[in-house]
Amino acid sequence: MIGDLIAWFVLAFLVNPLTAEVQSRLAEANAPPAVVGQVAACGASAAPALLRRATEDPWWAIRTGIGTWIGTVQADAVLAEAAPNCGPAMQAARPYLPRS
């Protein structure tokens, strides 16, 4: 029960916002739908790794969530780090993700 609650919080406040941030930036940059789809799949595949890391290191989850929200942490970098198999998707998205 408590594990489900923690998973919901991590998905709602970390995984979904990270993925949404990257997808929003891609949409603003008129990235090809194939790239957007790859990033969406990457977010889904990164969810278990992010959940595991957040439960093992709650302070990392808090810092990452707040850092992404205020713009000091790049969402695409967090996704790429969490799921190394996301490398090709993030590489394809990088030209459409200018740094702020």
SEVEXVO-647506 format. One record per atom (N, C-alpha, C, O): atom name; residue number from 1; x, y negated, z; residue in one letter. Coordinates in pm, 1 decimal. Layout:
N
 site pos        x        y        z code
   CA NUM        X        Y        Z    A
...
END
This chain:
100
 site pos        x        y        z code
    N   1     82.8    118.8      0.0    M
   CA   1      0.0      0.0      0.0    M
    C   1     87.8   -126.1      0.0    M
    O   1     69.1   -214.7    -83.4    M
    N   2    182.8   -134.0     92.9    I
   CA   2    268.4   -252.8     98.9    I
    C   2    357.6   -259.8    -24.4    I
    O   2    387.5   -368.5    -73.8    I
    N   3    400.3   -142.8    -74.5    G
   CA   3    481.8   -139.1   -195.8    G
    C   3    405.6   -192.0   -315.9    G
    O   3    462.1   -260.3   -401.4    G
    N   4    276.2   -159.9   -321.9    D
   CA   4    193.1   -211.2   -430.7    D
    C   4    178.9   -362.4   -422.3    D
    O   4    179.2   -431.4   -524.2    D
    N   5    166.7   -412.9   -301.4    L
   CA   5    154.7   -557.6   -281.8    L
    C   5    283.7   -628.5   -323.3    L
    O   5    279.6   -732.2   -389.5    L
    N   6    396.6   -572.8   -284.5    I
   CA   6    525.5   -631.1   -323.4    I
    C   6    539.9   -627.5   -475.0    I
    O   6    582.7   -725.4   -536.0    I
    N   7    504.2   -515.0   -535.3    A
   CA   7    512.6   -503.6   -681.7    A
    C   7    425.2   -608.0   -748.5    A
    O   7    466.1   -668.6   -847.5    A
    N   8    306.5   -629.8   -696.3    W
   CA   8    216.2   -729.7   -755.2    W
    C   8    278.3   -869.1   -746.0    W
    O   8    276.0   -944.9   -842.9    W
    N   9    333.9   -902.5   -629.2    F
   CA   9    396.4  -1033.7   -613.2    F
    C   9    514.2  -1051.4   -709.0    F
    O   9    528.6  -1157.0   -770.7    F
    N  10    597.4   -949.6   -721.5    V
   CA  10    713.1   -959.3   -811.4    V
    C  10    666.6   -975.1   -955.6    V
    O  10    720.1  -1057.7  -1029.6    V
    N  11    567.3   -896.4   -995.4    L
   CA  11    516.5   -909.5  -1132.4    L
    C  11    451.9  -1046.1  -1154.0    L
    O  11    475.5  -1110.9  -1256.0    L
    N  12    370.5  -1089.6  -1058.2    A
   CA  12    296.5  -1214.9  -1074.4    A
    C  12    384.7  -1338.6  -1066.9    A
    O  12    359.8  -1436.7  -1137.0    A
    N  13    487.5  -1335.0   -982.6    F
   CA  13    565.4  -1456.0   -959.1    F
    C  13    706.6  -1453.3  -1014.6    F
    O  13    778.0  -1553.2  -1006.7    F
    N  14    748.3  -1338.8  -1071.4    L
   CA  14    882.7  -1333.2  -1127.7    L
    C  14    881.4  -1280.4  -1270.2    L
    O  14    920.9  -1351.4  -1362.6    L
    N  15    837.1  -1158.3  -1289.2    V
   CA  15    844.1  -1096.1  -1421.9    V
    C  15    756.3  -1170.0  -1522.7    V
    O  15    804.3  -1209.7  -1628.9    V
    N  16    629.7  -1188.5  -1491.0    N
   CA  16    539.3  -1254.6  -1586.1    N
    C  16    582.1  -1397.8  -1617.3    N
    O  16    582.6  -1435.8  -1734.3    N
    N  17    618.2  -1479.0  -1517.4    P
   CA  17    663.7  -1614.3  -1550.1    P
    C  17    792.4  -1616.9  -1634.2    P
    O  17    806.4  -1700.7  -1723.3    P
    N  18    885.4  -1525.7  -1606.2    L
   CA  18   1007.9  -1521.5  -1686.6    L
    C  18    975.8  -1492.1  -1832.0    L
    O  18   1023.5  -1560.9  -1922.2    L
    N  19    894.6  -1389.5  -1854.2    T
   CA  19    858.3  -1351.9  -1990.8    T
    C  19    778.2  -1463.1  -2057.8    T
    O  19    801.5  -1495.7  -2174.2    T
    N  20    684.2  -1520.8  -1984.1    A
   CA  20    602.3  -1628.8  -2040.3    A
    C  20    687.7  -1749.6  -2077.5    A
    O  20    664.0  -1813.5  -2180.1    A
    N  21    786.8  -1781.0  -1994.3    E
   CA  21    876.1  -1894.6  -2023.0    E
    C  21    948.8  -1874.6  -2155.5    E
    O  21    953.7  -1965.0  -2238.9    E
    N  22   1004.9  -1756.4  -2174.1    V
   CA  22   1079.0  -1729.3  -2297.3    V
    C  22    984.5  -1729.8  -2416.1    V
    O  22   1015.9  -1788.5  -2519.7    V
    N  23    869.6  -1665.6  -2402.9    Q
   CA  23    774.4  -1661.4  -2513.9    Q
    C  23    722.3  -1800.9  -2548.3    Q
    O  23    701.8  -1832.0  -2665.6    Q
    N  24    701.1  -1884.1  -2448.2    S
   CA  24    655.4  -2020.8  -2471.9    S
    C  24    760.2  -2100.8  -2548.5    S
    O  24    727.9  -2172.6  -2643.2    S
    N  25    885.6  -2087.9  -2506.9    R
   CA  25    993.2  -2159.3  -2577.2    R
    C  25   1007.3  -2110.1  -2720.2    R
    O  25   1035.2  -2188.7  -2810.8    R
    N  26    988.2  -1979.9  -2741.0    L
   CA  26    994.9  -1925.8  -2877.4    L
    C  26    880.1  -1978.8  -2962.1    L
    O  26    899.9  -2012.7  -3078.8    L
    N  27    761.4  -1986.2  -2905.6    A
   CA  27    646.0  -2037.4  -2980.1    A
    C  27    666.2  -2183.9  -3016.8    A
    O  27    633.6  -2225.3  -3128.1    A
    N  28    719.7  -2262.4  -2923.6    E
   CA  28    746.0  -2404.2  -2951.1    E
    C  28    848.3  -2420.6  -3062.9    E
    O  28    843.3  -2517.2  -3139.0    E
    N  29    940.4  -2326.0  -3072.1    A
   CA  29   1046.0  -2332.9  -3173.9    A
    C  29   1005.4  -2265.5  -3304.3    A
    O  29   1086.4  -2253.4  -3396.1    A
    N  30    879.3  -2221.4  -3312.5    N
   CA  30    828.9  -2152.8  -3432.2    N
    C  30    914.6  -2031.8  -3469.4    N
    O  30    947.9  -2011.1  -3586.1    N
    N  31    949.0  -1953.7  -3369.4    A
   CA  31   1026.3  -1831.2  -3393.5    A
    C  31    939.1  -1730.2  -3468.4    A
    O  31    816.9  -1730.8  -3453.1    A
    N  32    999.7  -1645.1  -3547.6    P
   CA  32    922.8  -1543.2  -3619.8    P
    C  32    848.0  -1450.8  -3522.8    P
    O  32    898.3  -1420.5  -3414.6    P
    N  33    728.6  -1406.5  -3561.4    P
   CA  33    650.3  -1317.5  -3474.2    P
    C  33    726.6  -1191.5  -3433.6    P
    O  33    706.2  -1140.2  -3323.6    P
    N  34    812.7  -1141.8  -3519.2    A
   CA  34    890.0  -1021.5  -3485.7    A
    C  34    980.8  -1047.4  -3366.0    A
    O  34    996.2   -960.6  -3280.1    A
    N  35   1040.8  -1165.3  -3359.6    V
   CA  35   1128.8  -1200.0  -3247.6    V
    C  35   1046.5  -1213.5  -3119.3    V
    O  35   1086.6  -1165.0  -3013.5    V
    N  36    931.3  -1279.6  -3130.0    V
   CA  36    843.6  -1295.3  -3013.7    V
    C  36    800.2  -1157.6  -2963.0    V
    O  36    796.9  -1133.9  -2842.2    V
    N  37    767.3  -1067.7  -3054.3    G
   CA  37    727.2   -932.4  -3016.3    G
    C  37    839.0   -856.1  -2948.7    G
    O  37    815.2   -782.4  -2853.1    G
    N  38    961.6   -873.3  -2998.0    Q
   CA  38   1076.0   -806.7  -2935.3    Q
    C  38   1097.1   -856.5  -2792.3    Q
    O  38   1129.0   -778.6  -2702.5    Q
    N  39   1079.0   -985.4  -2772.5    V
   CA  39   1096.4  -1042.9  -2639.1    V
    C  39    985.3   -994.2  -2546.4    V
    O  39   1011.2   -966.4  -2429.3    V
    N  40    863.1   -983.4  -2596.1    A
   CA  40    753.2   -931.6  -2513.7    A
    C  40    782.0   -788.4  -2470.9    A
    O  40    760.4   -752.0  -2355.3    A
    N  41    830.9   -707.3  -2564.4    A
   CA  41    865.9   -569.0  -2531.1    A
    C  41    980.8   -564.8  -2431.4    A
    O  41    983.8   -479.7  -2342.5    A
    N  42   1074.0   -656.1  -2446.4    C
   CA  42   1186.5   -665.0  -2354.0    C
    C  42   1136.3   -697.1  -2213.2    C
    O  42   1180.9   -636.0  -2116.0    C
    N  43   1044.9   -791.4  -2201.9    G
   CA  43    989.4   -826.2  -2071.1    G
    C  43    923.8   -706.8  -2004.8    G
    O  43    937.7   -685.8  -1884.3    G
    N  44    851.9   -628.4  -2084.5    A
   CA  44    787.4   -508.7  -2030.4    A
    C  44    891.3   -406.8  -1985.2    A
    O  44    874.6   -342.5  -1881.6    A
    N  45    998.1   -392.1  -2062.6    S
   CA  45   1100.3   -293.9  -2024.7    S
    C  45   1185.4   -343.1  -1907.8    S
    O  45   1242.9   -262.1  -1835.1    S
    N  46   1194.0   -473.9  -1889.0    A
   CA  46   1272.8   -529.7  -1778.9    A
    C  46   1197.6   -526.5  -1646.4    A
    O  46   1259.1   -537.6  -1540.4    A
    N  47   1066.0   -511.6  -1651.0    A
   CA  47    984.7   -517.0  -1529.0    A
    C  47   1031.0   -418.8  -1421.9    A
    O  47   1047.7   -460.2  -1307.2    A
    N  48   1052.6   -290.4  -1453.0    P
   CA  48   1096.7   -199.2  -1346.1    P
    C  48   1232.6   -238.1  -1285.2    P
    O  48   1252.7   -226.6  -1164.3    P
    N  49   1324.2   -283.7  -1369.5    A
   CA  49   1455.6   -323.4  -1318.4    A
    C  49   1444.2   -448.2  -1231.4    A
    O  49   1509.2   -457.6  -1127.3    A
    N  50   1362.3   -543.4  -1273.4    L
   CA  50   1342.8   -664.4  -1193.0    L
    C  50   1273.2   -631.4  -1061.6    L
    O  50   1307.4   -686.6   -957.1    L
    N  51   1176.7   -542.4  -1067.1    L
   CA  51   1106.3   -502.0   -945.9    L
    C  51   1202.6   -433.8   -848.0    L
    O  51   1200.7   -461.7   -728.1    L
    N  52   1285.5   -345.3   -900.2    R
   CA  52   1383.2   -276.2   -816.0    R
    C  52   1479.2   -377.0   -752.0    R
    O  52   1506.1   -371.1   -632.0    R
    N  53   1529.5   -468.3   -833.1    R
   CA  53   1625.1   -566.6   -779.2    R
    C  53   1558.5   -656.5   -676.5    R
    O  53   1618.4   -688.3   -573.7    R
    N  54   1435.6   -697.6   -702.9    A
   CA  54   1364.8   -786.1   -610.4    A
    C  54   1335.5   -717.8   -477.3    A
    O  54   1340.6   -782.0   -372.4    A
    N  55   1305.1   -588.9   -480.5    T
   CA  55   1278.2   -519.9   -354.7    T
    C  55   1407.7   -493.2   -277.6    T
    O  55   1407.4   -489.9   -154.5    T
    N  56   1517.8   -474.3   -349.9    E
   CA  56   1646.6   -452.3   -283.8    E
    C  56   1707.5   -582.7   -233.0    E
    O  56   1778.7   -583.7   -132.6    E
    N  57   1679.2   -692.2   -302.3    D
   CA  57   1738.1   -821.4   -267.2    D
    C  57   1632.1   -931.2   -279.8    D
    O  57   1629.7  -1004.0   -379.1    D
    N  58   1544.6   -943.3   -179.5    P
   CA  58   1436.2  -1041.8   -187.2    P
    C  58   1485.1  -1185.1   -205.7    P
    O  58   1418.1  -1265.0   -271.1    P
    N  59   1602.3  -1219.0   -148.5    W
   CA  59   1653.8  -1355.9   -164.7    W
    C  59   1689.3  -1383.9   -309.7    W
    O  59   1671.7  -1496.1   -357.4    W
    N  60   1739.2  -1282.6   -380.5    W
   CA  60   1765.8  -1299.0   -523.5    W
    C  60   1635.4  -1332.3   -596.1    W
    O  60   1631.6  -1422.3   -679.9    W
    N  61   1529.5  -1259.7   -563.6    A
   CA  61   1400.6  -1283.4   -628.3    A
    C  61   1350.5  -1425.6   -601.6    A
    O  61   1300.8  -1492.7   -692.1    A
    N  62   1363.8  -1470.2   -478.4    I
   CA  62   1317.6  -1604.8   -442.9    I
    C  62   1401.2  -1709.8   -515.5    I
    O  62   1347.1  -1803.4   -574.5    I
    N  63   1535.2  -1693.6   -510.7    R
   CA  63   1623.7  -1790.3   -579.2    R
    C  63   1597.7  -1791.8   -729.2    R
    O  63   1593.5  -1898.2   -791.1    R
    N  64   1580.2  -1674.4   -786.9    T
   CA  64   1558.8  -1665.6   -931.1    T
    C  64   1425.7  -1728.1   -969.9    T
    O  64   1418.3  -1804.3  -1066.3    T
    N  65   1321.2  -1696.3   -895.4    G
   CA  65   1189.4  -1753.2   -924.7    G
    C  65   1188.8  -1905.0   -914.3    G
    O  65   1137.1  -1973.6  -1002.4    G
    N  66   1245.6  -1956.5   -808.1    I
   CA  66   1249.5  -2102.2   -789.3    I
    C  66   1342.0  -2165.5   -892.9    I
    O  66   1309.3  -2269.2   -950.7    I
    N  67   1457.1  -2103.5   -916.3    G
   CA  67   1550.9  -2157.6  -1014.9    G
    C  67   1491.2  -2164.2  -1154.7    G
    O  67   1515.1  -2259.7  -1228.6    G
    N  68   1414.3  -2063.4  -1190.6    T
   CA  68   1348.1  -2064.9  -1320.8    T
    C  68   1242.7  -2174.4  -1324.6    T
    O  68   1229.1  -2245.4  -1424.2    T
    N  69   1168.8  -2187.5  -1215.9    W
   CA  69   1061.7  -2285.9  -1209.5    W
    C  69   1115.5  -2428.5  -1220.9    W
    O  69   1054.6  -2512.5  -1287.2    W
    N  70   1230.6  -2456.5  -1155.9    I
   CA  70   1283.9  -2593.2  -1160.6    I
    C  70   1383.3  -2613.7  -1275.2    I
    O  70   1430.2  -2725.3  -1297.8    I
    N  71   1414.9  -2506.4  -1347.0    G
   CA  71   1498.0  -2520.1  -1465.9    G
    C  71   1647.1  -2500.6  -1446.9    G
    O  71   1724.3  -2528.4  -1538.7    G
    N  72   1690.1  -2453.5  -1330.4    T
   CA  72   1833.1  -2432.2  -1311.1    T
    C  72   1876.7  -2291.0  -1349.7    T
    O  72   1996.2  -2263.4  -1360.5    T
    N  73   1780.4  -2202.2  -1370.2    V
   CA  73   1808.0  -2065.1  -1413.0    V
    C  73   1736.4  -2042.3  -1545.5    V
    O  73   1617.6  -2071.7  -1558.5    V
    N  74   1808.1  -1990.4  -1642.7    Q
   CA  74   1749.4  -1963.7  -1774.0    Q
    C  74   1679.3  -1828.8  -1772.7    Q
    O  74   1741.0  -1727.0  -1741.3    Q
    N  75   1551.1  -1827.1  -1806.5    A
   CA  75   1471.3  -1704.8  -1803.1    A
    C  75   1527.7  -1597.6  -1895.1    A
    O  75   1528.4  -1479.6  -1859.8    A
    N  76   1574.8  -1637.2  -2012.5    D
   CA  76   1627.5  -1536.7  -2105.4    D
    C  76   1752.3  -1468.9  -2050.0    D
    O  76   1775.4  -1350.8  -2075.9    D
    N  77   1831.9  -1542.0  -1974.7    A
   CA  77   1952.0  -1482.8  -1914.8    A
    C  77   1913.7  -1380.6  -1807.6    A
    O  77   1977.8  -1276.2  -1795.8    A
    N  78   1810.0  -1410.0  -1729.8    V
   CA  78   1765.1  -1316.7  -1627.1    V
    C  78   1712.9  -1188.7  -1691.0    V
    O  78   1744.2  -1078.8  -1645.0    V
    N  79   1633.5  -1202.4  -1796.4    L
   CA  79   1579.8  -1084.2  -1865.2    L
    C  79   1691.7  -1000.7  -1926.2    L
    O  79   1690.5   -878.0  -1915.6    L
    N  80   1786.8  -1065.3  -1988.9    A
   CA  80   1897.6   -992.2  -2051.7    A
    C  80   1982.4   -920.6  -1947.7    A
    O  80   2030.5   -809.9  -1972.0    A
    N  81   2000.8   -983.2  -1832.5    E
   CA  81   2079.0   -920.9  -1725.7    E
    C  81   2003.8   -803.4  -1663.4    E
    O  81   2063.2   -700.3  -1631.8    E
    N  82   1873.3   -820.0  -1646.2    A
   CA  82   1793.5   -716.1  -1580.1    A
    C  82   1781.7   -590.2  -1663.9    A
    O  82   1783.4   -479.4  -1610.3    A
    N  83   1770.1   -605.9  -1792.6    A
   CA  83   1752.9   -490.8  -1881.8    A
    C  83   1854.3   -502.6  -1994.7    A
    O  83   1826.4   -565.9  -2096.5    A
    N  84   1970.9   -442.7  -1978.1    P
   CA  84   2075.1   -454.5  -2080.5    P
    C  84   2029.8   -410.3  -2219.8    P
    O  84   2085.3   -455.9  -2319.8    P
    N  85   1930.3   -322.7  -2227.6    N
   CA  85   1879.9   -283.8  -2359.4    N
    C  85   1802.0   -396.6  -2426.6    N
    O  85   1760.0   -383.5  -2541.6    N
    N  86   1782.8   -506.9  -2355.2    C
   CA  86   1717.4   -624.6  -2413.5    C
    C  86   1816.2   -709.7  -2492.8    C
    O  86   1777.4   -809.2  -2554.0    C
    N  87   1941.7   -671.5  -2492.0    G
   CA  87   2045.0   -750.0  -2559.8    G
    C  87   2010.1   -787.0  -2703.1    G
    O  87   2019.5   -904.5  -2738.8    G
    N  88   1970.1   -691.2  -2787.0    P
   CA  88   1936.8   -726.0  -2925.5    P
    C  88   1820.0   -824.4  -2935.8    P
    O  88   1822.7   -914.8  -3019.3    P
    N  89   1718.6   -807.5  -2852.4    A
   CA  89   1603.9   -898.9  -2855.7    A
    C  89   1645.8  -1039.5  -2813.2    A
    O  89   1605.6  -1138.1  -2875.0    A
    N  90   1725.7  -1048.3  -2709.1    M
   CA  90   1769.7  -1179.4  -2662.0    M
    C  90   1865.3  -1244.3  -2761.7    M
    O  90   1865.0  -1366.3  -2778.1    M
    N  91   1946.7  -1163.1  -2827.9    Q
   CA  91   2037.2  -1215.3  -2931.0    Q
    C  91   1956.9  -1272.3  -3048.0    Q
    O  91   1990.9  -1377.4  -3102.3    Q
    N  92   1850.4  -1202.1  -3086.2    A
   CA  92   1764.5  -1250.3  -3195.4    A
    C  92   1690.5  -1377.8  -3154.9    A
    O  92   1663.8  -1463.7  -3238.9    A
    N  93   1657.8  -1389.6  -3026.6    A
   CA  93   1583.0  -1506.2  -2978.8    A
    C  93   1671.5  -1627.4  -2953.2    A
    O  93   1623.8  -1740.7  -2958.4    A
    N  94   1799.1  -1605.3  -2925.9    R
   CA  94   1889.5  -1713.1  -2884.9    R
    C  94   1887.7  -1836.2  -2977.2    R
    O  94   1887.3  -1948.3  -2926.3    R
    N  95   1886.6  -1820.4  -3111.0    P
   CA  95   1884.2  -1941.3  -3194.5    P
    C  95   1759.5  -2027.8  -3175.6    P
    O  95   1760.3  -2146.3  -3208.9    P
    N  96   1652.8  -1968.7  -3122.3    Y
   CA  96   1528.4  -2040.2  -3101.9    Y
    C  96   1513.1  -2090.2  -2958.4    Y
    O  96   1411.9  -2151.2  -2923.9    Y
    N  97   1613.0  -2064.4  -2875.9    L
   CA  97   1605.4  -2101.9  -2735.3    L
    C  97   1713.5  -2203.4  -2700.0    L
    O  97   1812.0  -2170.1  -2634.1    L
    N  98   1694.4  -2326.6  -2743.9    P
   CA  98   1796.1  -2428.4  -2710.5    P
    C  98   1801.7  -2447.9  -2560.1    P
    O  98   1699.7  -2441.6  -2491.5    P
    N  99   1918.9  -2471.2  -2510.9    R
   CA  99   1938.0  -2495.8  -2367.0    R
    C  99   1890.5  -2634.9  -2332.8    R
    O  99   1910.3  -2730.3  -2408.0    R
    N 100   1826.5  -2644.1  -2215.7    S
   CA 100   1777.3  -2775.8  -2175.2    S
    C 100   1878.8  -2851.7  -2096.0    S
    O 100   1852.8  -2964.5  -2054.3    S
END
